[in-house]
Amino acid sequence: MRRIISLFTICVLAATLCSCSDKKDDRTPEKPENTVTESAFESGDTIVNENADTENASEETESATAEEGKSQKRIISSDEFMTINVPPVFTGEKADCEIESYDLSSIDFGERIPVCNRAENAEEFYSDMKGYRIVDIDDFRYRTNVDWHDYAGKPEKSFMINSFADNGKIYLLVDYGMIIDNNIIHKGCYEWALFSYDTGSGKTEEVYSWSSDAVDTYCCNVVLTGGEVFCCIRSGEKVYVNVIDLSSGKERTVFEKESNSEMFALTTGSRFSLIFETTSKDTVFLIETIEALSYSYKQKRYYYDSVNDCFTEDYIGIDPFLNSGGTLATDEYEFSINEDSIGLLYIEKNRLYFYSKSGIETYDLEKNECYINPLSDIYFYKAGVKDGKIFLLGSEIKCLIPELGLIFDVLDSGDYQMSEDNGIIYVTDFAQGNEKLYVIK
């Protein structure tokens, strides 16, 4: 069940990575005041600004320094690299990496009564289901033979649906859904909570929770980055995104739109990303699925502008596998990207990693070599990078050495989510009854 939710969300996510410049510091150094005596005005003597030469020299120095820094920035094109095709080689061996494991299956997040189970809503909701689907392990299907009396006033048990690693802390996202014969009913979530998790003590603490107050209002999904929680909510024909600052608890709305589109989703990036210009892999995107075609989606993309604290429309297209190309801009260089590159994966000091249409491309800035790993035979929907190794997230976790093409086993089959923070990869297995957290150091 949980895997279907995850796969459903992933199909919606045609996310891309883009970022905005940091806010400029409004503070400017105070210039010395020009001291002019009253007697000088009275006498008609020529007034000399003794600070003029100093000010001019300072401005010239700043200008020269800026030009020098600009000229020192390395300009790189993907065309300059020697392309090396490195097909995958499955070793069947375990990857050489340190993994810590933590059991999450015994954590009790309690029970809560979602809005659809409230006495005043249960009959109407469960009688006609209001178009809400039941998701089973095989297919999406409608189900109407539900007795609403069984759910009126009934609290629902919790289950984990996602995890985040941010600023050295681990967070677990918990949903309180309606379970029927091991199936879940809803388009989105009526009731959820975010808990911090301490690997040392095993203790959890609720840091935020959300509850719907109407059956036509639900949460599409949640992402966490930079100490802030982004929550996409649909209420009738209206969609909005709220941002919660975990340190202060303050909440603000950064996006509102009247829309008939079926699906909205937030993401900070996946293998189905487009790229043109970015400096951060943690930029938040909002994806609106306008129309679902046979095996692709017509979508509208918005990226979060951190300077103006709002979402800005960024891209409209059909099928995420489009040529994009563009420029990756950092403080040290500007990198013109191959048009087959469809998403930024990771930036290391001397290496750049990109998702491509066929797999993953790794650019070694020292050797001027590009390693192309065709991975069409491997199912994965996200990847992480640590110490030059690429960890592929799918129903299993694999480790790829890009320059050699060697693939090692990391974790066997599970219901996984992956996040990276401060050079450490966190993998959470949400398989019910066997929930675990793995830390790859």
N, C-alpha and C positions, 0 to 999 in steps of 0.2 A: 504493500500500500504506500508506504513512505517513498519507495523508489519511484512509483508512478507520479506522485506529487512532484518529486524532484525532476523527473524527466519532462513532465508537462511544463514546469517552469522554465527548464532549459530551452525547450523548443520555442517558447515565447521570447526568450532573451536573444535578440540580435544586437548585442551591445557593442559599444565601441569605446575606445579610450581616448579622451581628449582632456586638456586641462587649461586652466587660466593662469595668468600671471599673478604673482603675489601682490597683495596690496602695497602700494607705495607708502612710505612713511611720510605723513604730512608735516612732520617737524622739520624745519630747516634751520641751519645754524644762524644765530643772530649776528648781523653785521654791525661793526662798530658805528656808533652814531657820529655824524659829522658835526664837530664842535665849532660853532661860529659865534664870536663874541658880539655883544650889542654894539660895541664901539666901532667895530668894522663896518657895520651897516651905516652907522651915523657918519663916519668919516668918508664913506664912498670908496674906501680902499678895495682893491681886488681881493676877492675871497678865494683862497686856495683850499681845495679838498685834499688834505694830506693822505687820505686813505684810498684815493683813486688808483694810484699805481698798484697798491697792494691788491685791491679788488680786481683789477684787470689781470694782474699776474695770476691770481688765484683761479679766475675763470678760464684763462688760457691753459693752466695746468690741468684743471678738471677735464677740459675738452680734449687735451692731448692724451690724458690717461684713458678716457672713454674710447678714443679712436684706437689707441694702442691695444686695449682689451678686445675691441671688436676685430682688429686685424689678427690677433692671436688665436681667435676661435677657429678651430679646425673645420674646414668644409669637406665633407665626405659624401661620395656617391656610391650606391650599391654596385654600380657598374664597374667600379675600380677593383672589385674583389674577384679573386680566382674562385670560381664556382666548383665545388666538389660534391658530387652526388654520393651520399652515404646511405645505402639501403639498410633496413633493420636486420639485425642478427639476434635471434632469441637464444640466450645462453642457457636458460633453465636453471640458473643459479641465483642465489639470494644476493641482493645488493649489499655492498660494503658500506653500511651507514648505521649510526647509532639511533635506536628507536626506543622511546619510553612509552609505556602503555598505562592508561588509567581507566578503571572500570566505572562507567556511568550508569549502569543498569539498576543500581539500588537507590538512585536518587529519587525522592518523592517530591514532585512539584505541586501536589495537591489536586483538587478538583474545583471547577467553577461552572456556573450555569450560564450558557451563552444565551443571547437574546432570543433565538428561535425556540428555546426550551422554556421560556417564561410562560406562565399560565395564560396570559392574555394573548400570546402569539402562537402557541403550539398548534392549536386546531387549524388555523388558517395555513400555517407554514407546512405542516406535515400532510394536510389533506390534498393540496394541489401541488406541493413541493416548490411552487413559484418558479418552476424552470430550473431548479437546482439539481445538479447531476450527482449521481452516485458513481464513484470511481472504484472499479474493482481491478484485480490484477491482470485482467485480460483486455478490457475494453472500457470505453465510455458508454454508459447506457442510462436510460431513465428508469426510475422505479417509483411506483405510486402506492403499492400495497403496504403502507406503513400506518400503524395505529398510533395516532398522535397522543392518546392517553398514556402510552408507554414512555413518553418523553416530556410531558408537561411537568415542569418544576424539577426535572432530573439534572443533576450536575454531571459534567463530562470529565473523564480522566484526561490527564495531560500526556503529550508525547512530543519529543524533540523533533524539530523540523529543520534546524540550521544551527551553525556555530560560527563565531567570528573571533579572530585574534587581532587585537588592536592595542597599541601602546603598552605592550607587555602583559596585557590581561586577556583572559579567555571568557567569552560570553556564549551562553546557550539560549537559543530561541525556542520557546515552548508554545505549542498550540493546544487549545482545549476544544476539540472538534466533536462532531456527532458521529459515533461509531455504530454502524449497523452491519452485522454479519461480517465484521472485519473490513467493511467498506466505509468510506468517509463521504459525507454529503456536504458540499458547499462549492461555490465558485471561488470564494476567498475565505478569510479567517474572521470569525466573529469575536474571538477572545484569544489574546496571546500575552505572553510575558517574557521579559528578558532577564536572565540571571547571570551574574558573574560566577566564575568557578575557580577555586583555588586548588592547584594541583598538589600543593604541599599538605593541606589539611583535608582536602576533599569536600570542603564546605561550599555551599552556594548561597547567594544573596540576591534577592530580587532588586533590580535597579530601575525597571520601568515596566508598566503594563498598559494594555489598551483593551477597551471593551466597546463593542458596538451598542448603540441605543435603538436601532431599528433593523428590521430584517432585510431592508434593501440597502443597508450600509455595511460594507465589509472591507477588510484590509487585503489588498492585492499581494503585497509582499513587503519585506523589510531588508535593508542593508545597514551595516554599521561601518563607519570609517572615520578616522580623525577625531574620535571621541564624541561623534554625533550619530544619532539614529535617524535614518530616512525612512519614512513610512508612507506608502502609496495607498490611498483610500478611495474607494468608489462609493458614492451616495446617490442613488437614483441615476440620473444622467450626468452627474457632476463627478469629476475626478480631481483630487488635490493631493499634494505631497506636503506632509508636515516634517519638520526637523526638530529633534529633541537633543539639547545639549546635556550630556550625562553629568557633567561636572556641576552645572547650575540648576538643572531640571527645567530650564526655560524651554518653551515650545513656540515655534513660529511656522507659518504657512509660506512656502516658497513657490508653489505652483497651483493654479486653479484652471480648470477648463470644463466647458460643457461638451460632452462627447458621447456618441452612440457606439464607439468602438468596443468590441467585445473584451479585449485584454490589454492591460497595462502591467508593466513590470519594471522594477528598479534593478540595476546591476552595477558592479564595479569592474566588469570585464569577464569574458569567457572566450573560448576559441572561435566563436562566431562573431568576432569583432571586426569592424572596419577602422582604419586609422588614417589620419592625415597629419595632424600636428599636435603633439602632446609632450608634457614634461612629467606627467605623473600617471602611474598605473592605478591610482586610487580615485580617479575622477568618477563621479556618480552619473549614471545615465538613466533616463526614463524612456522606455520603449513603448510606443503605442501601436498595436497591431490593428491596422485599418481593415485589412482583408486577408483571409487565409486562402491561398491558392493550393494547387495539388501538393507540391512538396516545398513550397516556399511561402513567404509572407510579405505582403505589402505593408511596410512599416514607416512610421515617423519617429525620428529620434530627437531627443532633447538632452543637452548636457548641462550639468550644474555649474553655473558661473559663480565662483566663490567670491569674486570682487563685488558683484552687484547682488549676491544672495538670491539668485533666481535661476530657473531653468530656461534655456534658450534653444529654440528650434535649430536643429543642426543638419539634418539629412533626411531625405525622402527617397526610398528606393524599393525595388522588388528583389528578393533573394539576397541574403547576406553575402553570398559568394560573388561579389562584384570586384572588378579592378578598382583600386582606390589610389594607392601610391601616396606621395606627399613628403613631408619633411618632419623628422624627429628633431626637436630643438632642445638642447641641454645647455648648461652654463659653459661647457667645454667645447662643444661641437654642434654642427648642424648636419644631419644625416639624411640624404635623399633616398627614400625607400623604394625598393623594387615594387612595381605595380601589382605583383602577385602576392605581396605581403598584405594580409588582411587584418592584422591585429598585433599590437605590442604585447609581448609576453613578459619580458623582464629586462632590466638594465643592470649590467655589472660594470665594473671599472673599465675593463678592456673587451667586453663582449656585449652584443645586443642580440636578443632573442625575439623572434617574431613567429606568430602563427601564419601559415600560408594555406593556400587552397588544398595542397596535398599533404601537409604535415607541419613541420617546423623548420625554420631557417635560423642558423646561428652565424653571426658575423663576428669574426675575431679581428679586432682593430689593430692588434700588434702584427699578426701574420698576414693581414689583408686576405683572409680566406673566408669563404662562405660555405658552411656545411649544410646541405639540403637533405633532410631526413624525410623521405616519403613514408607516411604512416597511414595510408588509406585502409590497410588491413587491420589496424588497431583501433578499437572503439575507445575514444576518450573525448571528453567535453571540456576539460580544463587542464592546466599544467602549472607547475611551480618549479622554480629554479633554486638550487643551492650548490655553491662551490663548483660550478660548471656542470652539474648534473641536472637533468630535466626529469621531474617526477610527473608522470601521466596519470590523470584521474579519470577512471571509468568504473566499471563494476569491479575492477581490480586496480591496484596501484603498481605501476611499473616505473623503472628508472632507466633513462636513456643517456648514454655517453655520446653526445652529438658528433664529435669528430671521428668516432670509431663505429658508430651505429649499433653498438652493443646494448642489448636490453636485458635488464635484470629484474627479478621478482622482488617486490617489496611487501605488499599485503595481498592476501587472497580475497576471494569474492566477498563483497559487502555493500552497504548502502552509504556511500561516502560523500562527504563534503570536504573541501580543502581551502585553507587560507594560509597566508604568509605574513610574518611580522618580525622585523628586526633580524632577518636572516634565518629564521626558524620556520619550518613548515609544520602546520597543524592539520591533522586529518581526523575527522570525526566519523565514526560508523554508527548510523542510526537504526540498524537492524533491530527491530523490537525484541526486547528481552536480552539483547546482547550488545547494548550501546557501549562504545568505547571511544576514548580519545587517544590518538597516537601523536607523539611529538618527535619529529625527525630533526636531529641536531647535526 
